[in-house]
Amino acid sequence: MSNHITLTEYVKKRTGVPLGANGSMNNMLKRSFGAPSFYLFWR
């Protein structure tokens, strides 16, 4: 049994917004570039 998820599922899980939805790119950039520390940037 594998635990693979699709890119769409991953993006939804990480950002809370489906891939391609209005605001998804903004959420992804905020989560990475708005990180308060280097550790959280790479997390």
Beta strands, then each sheet from edge to edge (+ up, - down):
end
